[in-house]
Amino acid sequence: MGLEIERKFLVADLEAAIAAAESCEPIAQGYLSAAPEATVRVRLRGESGYLTVKSKNCGAVRGEWEYEIPAAEARELLALSQTPVIEKLRYVVPWGGHKWEVDVFSRPAGIVVAEVELQSAETPVDLPPWIGREVTGDARYYNSSLSRLAGV
């Protein structure tokens, strides 16, 4: 089983985060299942498609299985999404030996979060100066929850 171990934060200073970014990429994603027990997500990242299954969170840890699929198939699956499709720009920002992913949502608009993936739940994290409040485990900030707001 693949594991995803990540912590999630709000971003207090977006300009500083973007200034430190090494890359930026558009992402569209939808959910074929957004049940809390297991989500099935399709994502179009640039010109690459992905199908991802994630188990229920247990703090910062959950099971994750991700498979690359043709972009054309990802577009077809996005049309089957049970919730409105999320659209965001993802900035990758190196900090403290980690790659932070800063997501700036246009659908739903106005939400900005940063995530860092870790080797273990006990891995210490040096927080960047642009980081705000931690929202790890707060279901309101799960992408599957945000997708329900994307059509509002």
BAKOLGU-919642 format. One record per residue (C-alpha): residue number from 0; residue in three letters; x, y, z. Coordinates in steps of 0.02 Angstrom, whole numbers, always signed. Example, Ala and Ser with C-alpha at 12.3 -4.5 7.8 and 13.67 -1.06 7.14 Angstrom:
<sites>
(0,ALA,(+615,-225,+390))
(1,SER,(+684,-53,+357))
</sites>
This chain:
<sites>
(0,MET,(+0,+0,+0))
(1,GLY,(+61,+175,-41))
(2,LEU,(+56,+301,+99))
(3,GLU,(+36,+488,+90))
(4,ILE,(+99,+583,+242))
(5,GLU,(+70,+768,+227))
(6,ARG,(+37,+922,+329))
(7,LYS,(-71,+1064,+264))
(8,PHE,(-68,+1249,+305))
(9,LEU,(-151,+1410,+254))
(10,VAL,(-35,+1535,+169))
(11,ALA,(-10,+1700,+259))
(12,ASP,(+99,+1786,+126))
(13,LEU,(+61,+1726,-50))
(14,GLU,(+177,+1851,-135))
(15,ALA,(+326,+1786,-36))
(16,ALA,(+281,+1605,-74))
(17,ILE,(+263,+1637,-261))
(18,ALA,(+427,+1736,-264))
(19,ALA,(+517,+1582,-196))
(20,ALA,(+432,+1458,-315))
(21,GLU,(+536,+1355,-436))
(22,SER,(+388,+1305,-545))
(23,CYS,(+203,+1332,-575))
(24,GLU,(+78,+1217,-659))
(25,PRO,(-111,+1223,-691))
(26,ILE,(-214,+1080,-618))
(27,ALA,(-395,+1029,-647))
(28,GLN,(-466,+890,-540))
(29,GLY,(-632,+809,-508))
(30,TYR,(-698,+670,-398))
(31,LEU,(-780,+511,-461))
(32,SER,(-809,+471,-276))
(33,ALA,(-789,+596,-135))
(34,ALA,(-846,+480,+6))
(35,PRO,(-746,+510,+167))
(36,GLU,(-697,+325,+175))
(37,ALA,(-612,+330,+5))
(38,THR,(-597,+460,-132))
(39,VAL,(-568,+427,-316))
(40,ARG,(-494,+577,-402))
(41,VAL,(-451,+615,-583))
(42,ARG,(-325,+752,-616))
(43,LEU,(-260,+841,-769))
(44,ARG,(-92,+919,-726))
(45,GLY,(-21,+1010,-875))
(46,GLU,(-36,+881,-1014))
(47,SER,(-29,+728,-900))
(48,GLY,(-178,+635,-828))
(49,TYR,(-187,+542,-662))
(50,LEU,(-311,+430,-574))
(51,THR,(-290,+426,-385))
(52,VAL,(-375,+329,-246))
(53,LYS,(-352,+389,-66))
(54,SER,(-410,+308,+96))
(55,LYS,(-483,+401,+244))
(56,ASN,(-362,+513,+337))
(57,CYS,(-289,+464,+504))
(58,GLY,(-212,+630,+554))
(59,ALA,(-78,+669,+424))
(60,VAL,(-73,+490,+356))
(61,ARG,(-180,+398,+229))
(62,GLY,(-166,+267,+94))
(63,GLU,(-136,+330,-83))
(64,TRP,(-128,+243,-251))
(65,GLU,(-94,+350,-405))
(66,TYR,(-84,+298,-587))
(67,GLU,(-38,+401,-740))
(68,ILE,(-169,+393,-878))
(69,PRO,(-178,+474,-1050))
(70,ALA,(-230,+658,-1043))
(71,ALA,(-376,+624,-1161))
(72,GLU,(-445,+494,-1040))
(73,ALA,(-422,+614,-894))
(74,ARG,(-526,+744,-987))
(75,GLU,(-663,+615,-1019))
(76,LEU,(-663,+563,-835))
(77,LEU,(-667,+745,-776))
(78,ALA,(-833,+759,-869))
(79,LEU,(-900,+620,-755))
(80,SER,(-851,+709,-594))
(81,GLN,(-983,+699,-457))
(82,THR,(-934,+871,-395))
(83,PRO,(-883,+1030,-487))
(84,VAL,(-706,+1023,-555))
(85,ILE,(-573,+1112,-452))
(86,GLU,(-454,+1227,-546))
(87,LYS,(-293,+1287,-466))
(88,LEU,(-116,+1341,-498))
(89,ARG,(+15,+1239,-404))
(90,TYR,(+177,+1323,-358))
(91,VAL,(+321,+1214,-299))
(92,VAL,(+426,+1302,-169))
(93,PRO,(+585,+1226,-96))
(94,TRP,(+606,+1261,+90))
(95,GLY,(+696,+1175,+233))
(96,GLY,(+743,+1021,+132))
(97,HIS,(+564,+992,+73))
(98,LYS,(+463,+1036,-82))
(99,TRP,(+309,+1134,-28))
(100,GLU,(+158,+1136,-144))
(101,VAL,(+62,+1300,-138))
(102,ASP,(-109,+1286,-219))
(103,VAL,(-198,+1445,-273))
(104,PHE,(-378,+1400,-315))
(105,SER,(-477,+1489,-449))
(106,ARG,(-621,+1365,-427))
(107,PRO,(-666,+1387,-285))
(108,ALA,(-591,+1561,-288))
(109,GLY,(-493,+1638,-147))
(110,ILE,(-424,+1483,-61))
(111,VAL,(-236,+1461,-43))
(112,VAL,(-158,+1314,+47))
(113,ALA,(+17,+1242,+61))
(114,GLU,(+58,+1058,+85))
(115,VAL,(+219,+969,+124))
(116,GLU,(+240,+781,+103))
(117,LEU,(+345,+694,+235))
(118,GLN,(+435,+528,+259))
(119,SER,(+347,+498,+425))
(120,ALA,(+219,+585,+535))
(121,GLU,(+361,+623,+657))
(122,THR,(+473,+709,+528))
(123,PRO,(+515,+884,+592))
(124,VAL,(+466,+1026,+476))
(125,ASP,(+549,+1195,+464))
(126,LEU,(+403,+1311,+425))
(127,PRO,(+430,+1445,+292))
(128,PRO,(+400,+1626,+345))
(129,TRP,(+250,+1638,+227))
(130,ILE,(+155,+1496,+313))
(131,GLY,(-4,+1529,+413))
(132,ARG,(-114,+1420,+523))
(133,GLU,(-102,+1230,+511))
(134,VAL,(-259,+1145,+444))
(135,THR,(-197,+964,+436))
(136,GLY,(-346,+851,+470))
(137,ASP,(-472,+993,+449))
(138,ALA,(-596,+917,+325))
(139,ARG,(-649,+1090,+264))
(140,TYR,(-481,+1102,+175))
(141,TYR,(-480,+930,+93))
(142,ASN,(-485,+950,-96))
(143,SER,(-636,+835,-99))
(144,SER,(-728,+958,+15))
(145,LEU,(-668,+1109,-84))
(146,SER,(-735,+1030,-243))
(147,ARG,(-911,+1049,-175))
(148,LEU,(-881,+1237,-164))
(149,ALA,(-809,+1251,-340))
(150,GLY,(-980,+1269,-419))
(151,VAL,(-1043,+1399,-295))
</sites>
